[in-house]
């Protein structure tokens, strides 16, 4: 049961992270490279995460 709850919590965190990355990119608050450096992940991973969230118009 605990594993199921942890899975839901992690999924929620991943979604929040994706939304934050998308907002940072949409508002030009940070570049893909800056976000990658901040999160210590690759630019490719930043693009992959951001692609999960629709672009706001």
C-alpha positions, -999 to +999 in steps of 0.1 A: +000+000+000+028+024+009+044+018-025+012+028-042+010+061-022+046+068-029+040+063-066+011+088-066+032+113-047+061+109-071+038+112-101+024+145-087+059+158-081+069+150-117+038+168-130+045+199-109+082+198-121+070+196-157+046+225-153+072+246-136+097+239-164+071+248-191+062+280-173+099+290-170+103+284-208+071+301-218+078+333-198+114+332-210+124+332-173+152+308-181+166+290-211+166+252-215+204+252-207+199+273-175+171+249-163+192+219-171+221+233-152+199+242-122+183+207-121+215+190-130+199+172-159+205+173-197+189+198-220+174+168-238+157+158-205+144+193-200+128+192-235+113+158-228+098+169-195+085+202-209+069+183-238+045+166-213+028+200-206+009+219-233+022+253-242+002+282-227-009+309-251 
